[in-house]
């Protein structure tokens, strides 16, 4: 009885408050990250083109949740089992299709560097590694989504004054402990690896 009282009076409120904080902070991160992503297409297009695995610029660019290829594969060599039509364009421009939905690809970026008079003997070596940039971006976001889903699950399991002994919820809560650090680390990998060439950016 004492353990149940402790769980109800102390542990449950802690779970509820921390879940709400996680959801609110997650919503703020989505808002700021969404705005920053659109800015990055203007100031660091090589990073965002690599993050989308986009070779040549075009309109109505799909969002690719997962893509596979050998180590060092170019964007042309990636296998994309799933694509969401127009979603990458919408995230970057707020247009699913049409001329305002166009995004640059890594090949367009190298042509822009050449047109700007940036002389270099191998433009490909100046581009961010496609798969590192692509996956660090998605894993960073994926960990945040996992934490948000866990917070919603926690709020559902503790609704109306309930306490829960769900082992899966407890297990996933423990797994989530290092995820904030991992997501932060992946964010820095995306930020710095995608910043190539550093001498320009």
N, CA, C and O of each residue as an XYZ file, in Angstrom:
804
protein
N       0.828     -1.199      0.000
C       0.000      0.000      0.000
C       0.867      1.255      0.000
O       0.560      2.234     -0.681
N       1.975      1.215      0.788
C       2.863      2.376      0.826
C       3.516      2.613     -0.537
O       3.679      3.756     -0.965
N       3.885      1.532     -1.207
C       4.511      1.663     -2.526
C       3.535      2.254     -3.534
O       3.908      3.083     -4.364
N       2.276      1.815     -3.452
C       1.253      2.353     -4.360
C       1.018      3.825     -4.083
O       0.877      4.621     -5.011
N       0.975      4.190     -2.815
C       0.784      5.594     -2.446
C       1.946      6.450     -2.927
O       1.743      7.558     -3.424
N       3.164      5.935     -2.780
C       4.350      6.656     -3.251
C       4.299      6.835     -4.765
O       4.588      7.914     -5.282
N       3.928      5.763     -5.471
C       3.842      5.832     -6.930
C       2.805      6.857     -7.362
O       3.028      7.614     -8.307
N       1.667      6.878     -6.665
C       0.589      7.791     -7.043
C       0.901      9.236     -6.683
O       0.634     10.146     -7.468
N       1.471      9.452     -5.490
C       1.668     10.820     -4.989
C       2.969     11.468     -5.457
O       3.056     12.694     -5.523
N       3.973     10.666     -5.779
C       5.286     11.224     -6.122
C       5.710     10.883     -7.547
O       6.034     11.772     -8.333
N       5.707      9.597     -7.875
C       6.221      9.173     -9.183
C       5.317      9.607    -10.331
O       5.794     10.095    -11.355
N       4.005      9.426    -10.155
C       3.087      9.800    -11.235
C       3.169     11.283    -11.571
O       3.280     11.617    -12.751
N       3.121     12.205    -10.582
C       3.255     13.623    -10.943
C       4.579     13.937    -11.658
O       4.616     14.779    -12.556
N       5.661     13.259    -11.259
C       6.957     13.483    -11.919
C       6.904     13.051    -13.379
O       7.442     13.726    -14.256
N       6.248     11.915    -13.633
C       6.114     11.424    -15.005
C       5.271     12.390    -15.836
O       5.620     12.709    -16.972
N       4.164     12.851    -15.262
C       3.260     13.756    -15.988
C       3.964     15.066    -16.311
O       3.926     15.529    -17.451
N       4.607     15.666    -15.310
C       5.279     16.955    -15.525
C       6.413     16.825    -16.532
O       6.548     17.657    -17.429
N       7.236     15.774    -16.388
C       8.365     15.623    -17.318
C       7.875     15.333    -18.729
O       8.500     15.777    -19.692
N       6.779     14.603    -18.881
C       6.228     14.334    -20.212
C       5.712     15.608    -20.860
O       5.908     15.824    -22.056
N       5.058     16.444    -20.080
C       4.563     17.714    -20.615
C       5.727     18.607    -21.018
O       5.695     19.228    -22.081
N       6.763     18.676    -20.172
C       7.946     19.481    -20.503
C       8.594     18.968    -21.780
O       9.005     19.754    -22.633
N       8.684     17.650    -21.910
C       9.289     17.070    -23.116
C       8.489     17.446    -24.360
O       9.074     17.793    -25.386
N       7.165     17.380    -24.282
C       6.334     17.700    -25.443
C       6.404     19.180    -25.807
O       6.460     19.529    -26.987
N       6.401     20.049    -24.801
C       6.479     21.490    -25.061
C       7.838     21.850    -25.662
O       7.911     22.591    -26.642
N       8.914     21.322    -25.071
C      10.244     21.624    -25.596
C      10.418     21.016    -26.990
O      11.071     21.609    -27.849
N       9.833     19.831    -27.217
C       9.882     19.224    -28.537
C       9.177     20.067    -29.583
O       9.661     20.214    -30.706
N       8.017     20.628    -29.205
C       7.285     21.502    -30.139
C       8.101     22.748    -30.467
O       8.125     23.189    -31.616
N       8.771     23.318    -29.462
C       9.624     24.494    -29.710
C      10.807     24.135    -30.605
O      11.198     24.926    -31.463
N      11.378     22.942    -30.408
C      12.476     22.487    -31.262
C      12.021     22.301    -32.704
O      12.740     22.659    -33.636
N      10.828     21.741    -32.885
C      10.301     21.566    -34.242
C      10.136     22.929    -34.914
O      10.497     23.104    -36.078
N       9.591     23.882    -34.178
C       9.375     25.228    -34.737
C      10.700     25.888    -35.114
O      10.841     26.414    -36.218
N      11.671     25.861    -34.196
C      12.955     26.520    -34.480
C      13.733     25.757    -35.553
O      14.351     26.368    -36.425
N      13.706     24.412    -35.490
C      14.415     23.615    -36.485
C      13.839     23.775    -37.871
O      14.576     23.800    -38.856
N      12.523     23.883    -37.956
C      11.867     24.085    -39.244
C      12.300     25.415    -39.863
O      12.611     25.481    -41.053
N      12.317     26.460    -39.058
C      12.749     27.771    -39.564
C      14.224     27.760    -39.948
O      14.604     28.319    -40.977
N      15.049     27.129    -39.129
C      16.479     27.068    -39.410
C      16.763     26.265    -40.676
O      17.645     26.624    -41.456
N      16.014     25.176    -40.880
C      16.195     24.364    -42.084
C      15.971     25.177    -43.348
O      16.706     25.022    -44.323
N      14.960     26.044    -43.341
C      14.705     26.883    -44.522
C      15.820     27.898    -44.731
O      16.186     28.195    -45.868
N      16.358     28.428    -43.641
C      17.482     29.361    -43.750
C      18.719     28.659    -44.310
O      19.445     29.226    -45.127
N      18.954     27.421    -43.867
C      20.138     26.690    -44.322
C      20.130     26.438    -45.819
O      21.194     26.364    -46.433
N      18.948     26.305    -46.423
C      18.904     26.153    -47.874
C      19.448     27.403    -48.574
O      19.921     27.330    -49.709
N      19.379     28.538    -47.894
C      19.911     29.770    -48.476
C      21.402     29.932    -48.201
O      22.149     30.337    -49.091
N      21.848     29.621    -46.986
C      23.223     29.937    -46.603
C      24.189     28.757    -46.693
O      25.393     28.961    -46.848
N      23.682     27.527    -46.597
C      24.527     26.335    -46.723
C      23.800     25.286    -47.577
O      23.440     24.220    -47.077
N      23.587     25.588    -48.860
C      22.795     24.671    -49.692
C      23.439     23.299    -49.857
O      22.729     22.309    -50.034
N      24.790     23.215    -49.803
C      25.438     21.908    -49.942
C      25.032     20.985    -48.800
O      24.818     19.791    -49.007
N      24.925     21.541    -47.594
C      24.539     20.745    -46.424
C      23.132     20.181    -46.595
O      22.913     18.987    -46.393
N      22.193     21.022    -46.961
C      20.811     20.580    -47.043
C      20.577     19.677    -48.248
O      19.758     18.761    -48.182
N      21.285     19.923    -49.346
C      21.169     19.025    -50.504
C      21.706     17.648    -50.155
O      21.122     16.634    -50.537
N      22.828     17.608    -49.425
C      23.382     16.326    -48.984
C      22.444     15.659    -47.985
O      22.276     14.440    -48.016
N      21.833     16.441    -47.100
C      20.916     15.880    -46.108
C      19.704     15.235    -46.764
O      19.124     14.299    -46.213
N      19.322     15.724    -47.923
C      18.206     15.121    -48.653
C      18.679     14.110    -49.688
O      17.858     13.440    -50.315
N      20.012     13.988    -49.879
C      20.522     13.086    -50.911
C      20.066     13.513    -52.290
O      19.770     12.676    -53.143
N      20.008     14.827    -52.511
C      19.475     15.387    -53.757
C      20.620     15.733    -54.711
O      21.434     16.608    -54.417
N      20.678     15.051    -55.839
C      21.770     15.261    -56.796
C      21.552     16.515    -57.622
O      22.392     17.415    -57.636
N      20.420     16.569    -58.311
C      20.118     17.682    -59.203
C      18.871     18.391    -58.719
O      17.877     17.760    -58.360
N      18.937     19.708    -58.714
C      17.810     20.495    -58.253
C      16.583     20.290    -59.128
O      16.687     20.064    -60.334
N      15.436     20.373    -58.502
C      14.186     20.232    -59.238
C      13.027     20.714    -58.389
O      13.197     21.076    -57.224
N      11.859     20.714    -58.980
C      10.643     21.068    -58.266
C      10.052     19.816    -57.616
O      10.396     18.689    -57.973
N       9.158     20.041    -56.659
C       8.416     18.947    -56.011
C       9.344     17.833    -55.537
O       9.165     16.671    -55.902
N      10.325     18.187    -54.732
C      11.305     17.209    -54.252
C      10.667     16.339    -53.171
O      10.122     16.869    -52.202
N      10.723     15.016    -53.316
C      10.154     14.149    -52.277
C      11.057     14.086    -51.053
O      12.258     14.343    -51.136
N      10.464     13.742    -49.924
C      11.242     13.483    -48.717
C      11.516     11.987    -48.651
O      10.607     11.174    -48.818
N      12.767     11.630    -48.408
C      13.180     10.234    -48.343
C      13.504      9.881    -46.895
O      14.550     10.289    -46.390
N      12.627      9.125    -46.208
C      12.915      8.782    -44.806
C      14.157      7.921    -44.638
O      14.928      8.121    -43.699
N      14.361      6.957    -45.547
C      15.527      6.076    -45.462
C      16.110      5.885    -46.851
O      15.389      5.878    -47.849
N      17.418      5.731    -46.899
C      18.115      5.456    -48.160
C      19.363      4.657    -47.841
O      19.975      4.840    -46.788
N      19.736      3.777    -48.743
C      20.866      2.883    -48.498
C      21.840      2.925    -49.665
O      21.463      3.189    -50.806
N      23.086      2.660    -49.353
C      24.120      2.585    -50.376
C      25.433      2.166    -49.753
O      25.573      2.151    -48.530
N      26.387      1.829    -50.587
C      27.705      1.450    -50.096
C      28.345      2.647    -49.405
O      27.939      3.782    -49.656
N      29.341      2.424    -48.537
C      30.063      3.554    -47.929
C      30.663      4.446    -49.012
O      31.299      3.964    -49.949
N      30.453      5.731    -48.871
C      30.968      6.684    -49.844
C      30.111      6.828    -51.084
O      30.529      7.466    -52.051
N      28.905      6.241    -51.076
C      28.034      6.316    -52.248
C      27.631      7.757    -52.525
O      27.434      8.545    -51.600
N      27.512      8.092    -53.791
C      27.008      9.405    -54.188
C      25.486      9.374    -54.101
O      24.886      8.314    -53.926
N      24.873     10.546    -54.226
C      23.414     10.580    -54.114
C      22.749      9.808    -55.249
O      21.652      9.278    -55.077
N      23.409      9.741    -56.416
C      22.851      8.972    -57.529
C      22.790      7.476    -57.219
O      21.959      6.755    -57.772
N      23.668      7.018    -56.338
C      23.777      5.585    -56.059
C      22.906      5.122    -54.889
O      22.875      3.929    -54.587
N      22.214      6.025    -54.239
C      21.402      5.641    -53.084
C      20.135      4.914    -53.521
O      19.486      5.290    -54.497
N      19.800      3.861    -52.771
C      18.541      3.149    -52.976
C      17.517      3.745    -52.020
O      17.740      3.783    -50.809
N      16.400      4.210    -52.559
C      15.376      4.906    -51.774
C      14.070      4.103    -51.800
O      13.264      4.273    -52.715
N      13.853      3.238    -50.814
C      12.644      2.406    -50.850
C      11.359      3.176    -50.590
O      10.281      2.751    -51.008
N      11.468      4.309    -49.902
C      10.268      5.093    -49.565
C      10.529      6.553    -49.917
O      11.581      7.101    -49.587
N       9.568      7.176    -50.587
C       9.638      8.615    -50.850
C       8.251      9.214    -50.635
O       7.246      8.625    -51.032
N       8.202     10.384    -50.007
C       6.941     11.091    -49.771
C       6.899     12.262    -50.745
O       7.634     13.233    -50.566
N       6.055     12.192    -51.770
C       6.082     13.192    -52.848
C       5.931     14.628    -52.342
O       5.026     14.943    -51.569
N       6.850     15.496    -52.805
C       6.767     16.930    -52.531
C       7.060     17.355    -51.112
O       7.083     18.552    -50.829
N       7.288     16.397    -50.191
C       7.400     16.752    -48.772
C       8.663     17.546    -48.463
O       8.611     18.471    -47.653
N       9.802     17.214    -49.083
C      11.035     17.975    -48.826
C      10.877     19.404    -49.324
O      11.314     20.347    -48.664
N      10.252     19.566    -50.492
C      10.002     20.917    -51.010
C       9.101     21.698    -50.076
O       9.332     22.881    -49.825
N       8.068     21.035    -49.558
C       7.154     21.729    -48.649
C       7.865     22.179    -47.374
O       7.663     23.302    -46.913
N       8.697     21.305    -46.806
C       9.423     21.659    -45.589
C      10.351     22.842    -45.814
O      10.538     23.666    -44.919
N      10.938     22.932    -47.013
C      11.917     23.992    -47.283
C      11.298     25.270    -47.826
O      11.826     26.358    -47.596
N      10.175     25.152    -48.549
C       9.638     26.332    -49.245
C       8.172     26.624    -48.938
O       7.663     27.693    -49.278
N       7.500     25.680    -48.300
C       6.057     25.743    -48.065
C       5.246     25.569    -49.352
O       4.083     25.968    -49.421
N       5.871     24.970    -50.365
C       5.183     24.645    -51.613
C       5.470     23.184    -51.952
O       6.623     22.755    -51.951
N       4.417     22.425    -52.239
C       4.596     21.027    -52.625
C       5.074     20.885    -54.068
O       5.823     19.963    -54.392
N       4.640     21.796    -54.924
C       5.001     21.706    -56.336
C       5.023     23.105    -56.939
O       4.704     24.095    -56.281
N       5.414     23.156    -58.229
C       5.493     24.447    -58.910
C       6.873     25.064    -58.773
O       7.728     24.542    -58.057
N       7.089     26.181    -59.464
C       8.435     26.784    -59.496
C       8.957     27.219    -58.132
O      10.168     27.237    -57.916
N       8.062     27.571    -57.207
C       8.518     28.002    -55.882
C       8.927     26.829    -54.993
O       9.456     27.032    -53.900
N       8.684     25.604    -55.461
C       9.047     24.421    -54.679
C      10.449     23.918    -55.017
O      10.916     22.954    -54.411
N      11.124     24.550    -55.968
C      12.422     24.053    -56.448
C      13.487     24.137    -55.361
O      13.583     25.124    -54.633
N      14.283     23.077    -55.273
C      15.415     23.021    -54.339
C      16.682     22.703    -55.127
O      16.626     21.991    -56.129
N      17.839     23.234    -54.675
C      19.097     22.921    -55.370
C      19.613     21.542    -54.986
O      19.387     21.075    -53.870
N      20.302     20.898    -55.908
C      20.980     19.641    -55.623
C      22.472     19.880    -55.470
O      22.960     20.984    -55.714
N      23.197     18.839    -55.064
C      24.635     19.003    -54.867
C      25.342     19.379    -56.163
O      26.336     20.104    -56.134
N      24.843     18.898    -57.298
C      25.457     19.264    -58.577
C      25.244     20.738    -58.898
O      26.123     21.385    -59.466
N      24.097     21.261    -58.541
C      23.829     22.691    -58.739
C      24.756     23.538    -57.870
O      25.235     24.590    -58.293
N      24.997     23.067    -56.660
C      25.874     23.801    -55.743
C      27.286     23.895    -56.321
O      27.906     24.957    -56.276
N      27.798     22.784    -56.864
C      29.154     22.829    -57.435
C      29.199     23.750    -58.643
O      30.198     24.436    -58.857
N      28.136     23.777    -59.432
C      28.106     24.708    -60.579
C      28.090     26.153    -60.095
O      28.716     27.025    -60.699
N      27.367     26.403    -58.997
C      27.351     27.760    -58.430
C      28.738     28.164    -57.937
O      29.153     29.311    -58.105
N      29.454     27.216    -57.326
C      30.809     27.514    -56.878
C      31.707     27.871    -58.066
O      32.494     28.815    -57.994
N      31.585     27.119    -59.143
C      32.379     27.401    -60.340
C      32.025     28.764    -60.918
O      32.906     29.540    -61.288
N      30.720     29.051    -60.994
C      30.272     30.337    -61.544
C      30.738     31.503    -60.692
O      30.975     32.600    -61.198
N      30.868     31.254    -59.375
C      31.333     32.315    -58.476
C      32.847     32.479    -58.519
O      33.401     33.343    -57.838
N      33.513     31.655    -59.315
C      34.968     31.773    -59.437
C      35.737     31.058    -58.354
O      36.919     31.336    -58.150
N      35.087     30.136    -57.648
C      35.782     29.360    -56.624
C      36.567     28.253    -57.332
O      35.995     27.238    -57.729
N      37.855     28.449    -57.486
C      38.677     27.514    -58.247
C      39.189     26.394    -57.348
O      39.829     26.636    -56.324
N      38.896     25.182    -57.750
C      39.336     24.029    -56.972
C      39.457     22.864    -57.932
O      38.654     22.736    -58.857
N      40.441     22.020    -57.727
C      40.686     20.965    -58.712
C      39.713     19.803    -58.618
O      39.629     19.011    -59.557
N      38.968     19.667    -57.512
C      38.023     18.567    -57.374
C      36.838     19.030    -56.537
O      36.876     18.987    -55.307
N      35.791     19.470    -57.217
C      34.638     20.001    -56.500
C      33.929     18.924    -55.684
O      33.347     19.222    -54.641
N      33.971     17.672    -56.150
C      33.304     16.600    -55.402
C      33.878     16.457    -53.999
O      33.145     16.138    -53.063
N      35.176     16.686    -53.841
C      35.791     16.529    -52.518
C      35.408     17.664    -51.577
O      35.675     17.592    -50.377
N      34.786     18.709    -52.110
C      34.339     19.815    -51.269
C      32.933     19.590    -50.718
O      32.499     20.293    -49.805
N      32.224     18.608    -51.277
C      30.852     18.366    -50.847
C      30.824     17.564    -49.550
O      31.730     16.768    -49.302
N      29.808     17.759    -48.724
C      29.679     16.947    -47.508
C      29.486     15.478    -47.877
O      28.898     15.183    -48.917
N      29.967     14.550    -47.049
C      29.688     13.130    -47.283
C      28.176     12.896    -47.245
O      27.520     13.184    -46.244
N      27.643     12.378    -48.328
C      26.186     12.287    -48.470
C      25.550     11.446    -47.360
O      24.628     11.909    -46.688
N      26.031     10.221    -47.162
C      25.343      9.331    -46.214
C      25.508      9.778    -44.763
O      24.581      9.637    -43.966
N      26.666     10.309    -44.417
C      26.856     10.801    -43.042
C      25.899     11.952    -42.756
O      25.269     12.000    -41.699
N      25.795     12.869    -43.697
C      24.901     14.023    -43.527
C      23.446     13.572    -43.533
O      22.646     14.007    -42.705
N      23.116     12.701    -44.471
C      21.745     12.195    -44.603
C      21.283     11.506    -43.318
O      20.223     11.833    -42.785
N      22.086     10.540    -42.813
C      21.663      9.738    -41.675
C      21.766     10.479    -40.340
O      20.924     10.275    -39.466
N      22.771     11.326    -40.163
C      22.856     12.074    -38.896
C      21.652     12.991    -38.746
O      21.141     13.174    -37.642
N      21.196     13.569    -39.856
C      20.015     14.429    -39.848
C      18.771     13.633    -39.444
O      17.997     14.072    -38.594
N      18.584     12.469    -40.055
C      17.391     11.679    -39.785
C      17.407     11.019    -38.406
O      16.374     10.947    -37.741
N      18.559     10.546    -37.981
C      18.631      9.925    -36.655
C      18.425     10.956    -35.551
O      17.793     10.663    -34.536
N      18.958     12.166    -35.744
C      18.737     13.237    -34.778
C      17.236     13.490    -34.612
O      16.732     13.555    -33.491
N      16.536     13.631    -35.723
C      15.101     13.893    -35.680
C      14.348     12.672    -35.160
O      13.399     12.809    -34.388
N      14.769     11.477    -35.582
C      14.100     10.250    -35.162
C      14.137     10.038    -33.658
O      13.156      9.587    -33.067
N      15.273     10.362    -33.034
C      15.368     10.221    -31.580
C      14.415     11.179    -30.872
O      13.811     10.836    -29.856
N      14.289     12.377    -31.420
C      13.342     13.329    -30.845
C      11.899     12.861    -30.979
O      11.103     13.016    -30.053
N      11.563     12.289    -32.131
C      10.214     11.769    -32.349
C       9.941     10.600    -31.399
O       8.851     10.494    -30.838
N      10.938      9.720    -31.220
C      10.785      8.590    -30.293
C      10.480      9.103    -28.884
O       9.588      8.581    -28.215
N      11.211     10.115    -28.436
C      10.991     10.659    -27.094
C       9.598     11.276    -26.967
O       8.944     11.141    -25.933
N       9.149     11.954    -28.028
C       7.814     12.568    -27.993
C       6.721     11.500    -27.933
O       5.741     11.654    -27.205
N       6.887     10.428    -28.691
C       5.915      9.325    -28.653
C       5.886      8.692    -27.261
O       4.818      8.355    -26.750
N       7.056      8.535    -26.655
C       7.120      7.981    -25.301
C       6.417      8.901    -24.307
O       5.736      8.424    -23.398
N       6.574     10.207    -24.470
C       5.905     11.155    -23.576
C       4.380     11.047    -23.720
O       3.660     11.068    -22.721
N       3.896     10.932    -24.946
C       2.453     10.774    -25.165
C       1.948      9.463    -24.552
O       0.881      9.420    -23.938
N       2.728      8.408    -24.727
C       2.380      7.107    -24.144
C       2.317      7.215    -22.619
O       1.407      6.674    -21.991
N       3.281      7.912    -22.031
C       3.316      8.077    -20.573
C       2.094      8.839    -20.078
O       1.495      8.477    -19.065
N       1.728      9.892    -20.796
C       0.545     10.659    -20.396
C      -0.718      9.810    -20.522
O      -1.613      9.897    -19.682
N      -0.790      8.993    -21.569
C      -1.953      8.112    -21.739
C      -2.013      7.070    -20.606
O      -3.079      6.799    -20.055
N      -0.857      6.499    -20.276
C      -0.823      5.451    -19.252
C      -1.129      5.992    -17.858
O      -1.551      5.231    -16.987
N      -0.928      7.279    -17.632
C      -1.155      7.864    -16.302
C      -2.375      8.786    -16.276
O      -2.539      9.567    -15.339
N      -3.219      8.701    -17.285
C      -4.397      9.572    -17.351
C      -5.364      9.270    -16.209
O      -5.393      8.163    -15.670
N      -6.141     10.266    -15.862
C      -7.200     10.118    -14.848
C      -6.683      9.566    -13.520
O      -7.371      8.792    -12.854
N      -5.476      9.966    -13.140
C      -4.932      9.562    -11.849
C      -4.395      8.146    -11.783
O      -4.103      7.649    -10.695
N      -4.257      7.484    -12.929
C      -3.790      6.100    -12.927
C      -2.287      6.011    -12.698
O      -1.538      6.951    -12.965
N      -1.879      4.871    -12.203
C      -0.467      4.503    -12.207
C      -0.349      3.240    -13.050
O      -1.320      2.499    -13.202
N       0.823      2.998    -13.592
C       0.969      1.868    -14.506
C       2.174      1.016    -14.116
O       3.171      1.517    -13.597
N       2.055     -0.282    -14.380
C       3.196     -1.168    -14.179
C       3.620     -1.793    -15.520
O       4.178     -2.890    -15.560
N       3.341     -1.072    -16.610
C       3.677     -1.563    -17.946
C       5.198     -1.707    -18.088
O       5.930     -0.720    -18.011
N       5.657     -2.923    -18.292
C       7.106     -3.165    -18.372
C       7.706     -2.551    -19.637
O       8.846     -2.086    -19.627
N       6.936     -2.553    -20.722
C       7.456     -1.975    -21.970
C       7.676     -0.477    -21.820
O       8.682      0.056    -22.290
N       6.743      0.202    -21.169
C       6.895      1.639    -20.943
C       8.126      1.914    -20.088
O       8.887      2.841    -20.361
N       8.315      1.103    -19.053
C       9.485      1.251    -18.184
C      10.784      1.000    -18.959
O      11.764      1.727    -18.794
N      10.780     -0.030    -19.798
C      11.971     -0.354    -20.587
C      12.318      0.774    -21.545
O      13.472      1.195    -21.627
N      11.306      1.269    -22.278
C      11.569      2.346    -23.232
C      11.986      3.632    -22.535
O      12.780      4.402    -23.075
N      11.448      3.875    -21.319
C      11.863      5.053    -20.557
C      13.346      4.970    -20.217
O      14.059      5.972    -20.270
N      13.810      3.766    -19.866
C      15.235      3.601    -19.550
C      16.096      3.746    -20.806
O      17.171      4.345    -20.760
N      15.625      3.203    -21.914
C      16.365      3.320    -23.176
C      16.492      4.781    -23.593
O      17.479      5.171    -24.217
N      15.492      5.585    -23.247
C      15.470      6.985    -23.653
C      16.502      7.841    -22.914
O      16.853      8.924    -23.383
N      16.989      7.368    -21.767
C      17.896      8.184    -20.951
C      19.074      8.768    -21.742
O      19.323      9.968    -21.622
N      19.810      7.990    -22.541
C      20.950      8.584    -23.257
C      20.562      9.269    -24.567
O      21.422      9.832    -25.245
N      19.281      9.229    -24.931
C      18.907      9.700    -26.261
C      19.098     11.197    -26.461
O      19.416     11.635    -27.567
N      18.910     11.985    -25.411
C      19.131     13.432    -25.552
C      20.588     13.721    -25.908
O      20.876     14.593    -26.727
N      21.500     12.977    -25.282
C      22.924     13.166    -25.583
C      23.244     12.670    -26.994
O      24.003     13.306    -27.726
N      22.661     11.532    -27.367
C      22.883     10.997    -28.710
C      22.337     11.942    -29.780
O      22.996     12.188    -30.791
N      21.138     12.467    -29.557
C      20.539     13.391    -30.527
C      21.382     14.654    -30.658
O      21.566     15.171    -31.760
N      21.891     15.148    -29.536
C      22.761     16.324    -29.569
C      24.048     16.027    -30.333
O      24.504     16.846    -31.131
N      24.630     14.864    -30.089
C      25.843     14.465    -30.797
C      25.590     14.346    -32.298
O      26.383     14.833    -33.105
N      24.495     13.703    -32.669
C      24.163     13.568    -34.089
C      23.899     14.929    -34.723
O      24.234     15.156    -35.886
N      23.296     15.833    -33.952
C      23.077     17.193    -34.462
C      24.387     17.898    -34.765
O      24.497     18.616    -35.759
N      25.388     17.692    -33.902
C      26.693     18.315    -34.150
C      27.395     17.661    -35.329
O      28.077     18.339    -36.097
N      27.235     16.345    -35.481
C      27.812     15.668    -36.659
C      27.197     16.262    -37.926
O      27.909     16.610    -38.868
N      25.877     16.372    -37.936
C      25.197     16.966    -39.090
C      25.670     18.395    -39.342
O      25.940     18.778    -40.481
N      25.766     19.173    -38.276
C      26.158     20.576    -38.408
C      27.567     20.724    -38.966
O      27.791     21.507    -39.889
N      28.511     19.981    -38.411
C      29.912     20.196    -38.784
C      30.331     19.416    -40.029
O      31.052     19.945    -40.874
N      29.886     18.162    -40.151
C      30.227     17.410    -41.359
C      29.536     18.042    -42.574
O      30.109     18.113    -43.662
N      28.307     18.494    -42.370
C      27.571     19.122    -43.466
C      28.056     20.515    -43.815
O      27.652     21.071    -44.836
N      28.922     21.093    -42.979
C      29.386     22.457    -43.213
C      30.485     22.537    -44.281
O      30.940     23.632    -44.614
N      30.909     21.405    -44.811
C      31.970     21.426    -45.808
C      31.524     22.200    -47.044
O      30.337     22.186    -47.372
N      32.442     22.876    -47.741
C      33.839     23.100    -47.369
C      33.940     24.203    -46.334
O      33.358     25.275    -46.505
N      34.673     23.948    -45.266
C      34.744     24.895    -44.161
C      35.320     26.242    -44.578
O      34.954     27.279    -44.023
N      36.223     26.225    -45.557
C      36.854     27.473    -45.968
C      35.827     28.426    -46.585
O      36.037     29.638    -46.624
N      34.702     27.856    -47.073
C      33.649     28.685    -47.644
C      32.622     29.063    -46.575
O      32.206     30.218    -46.480
N      32.224     28.077    -45.777
C      31.125     28.304    -44.837
C      31.581     28.715    -43.459
O      30.753     28.936    -42.576
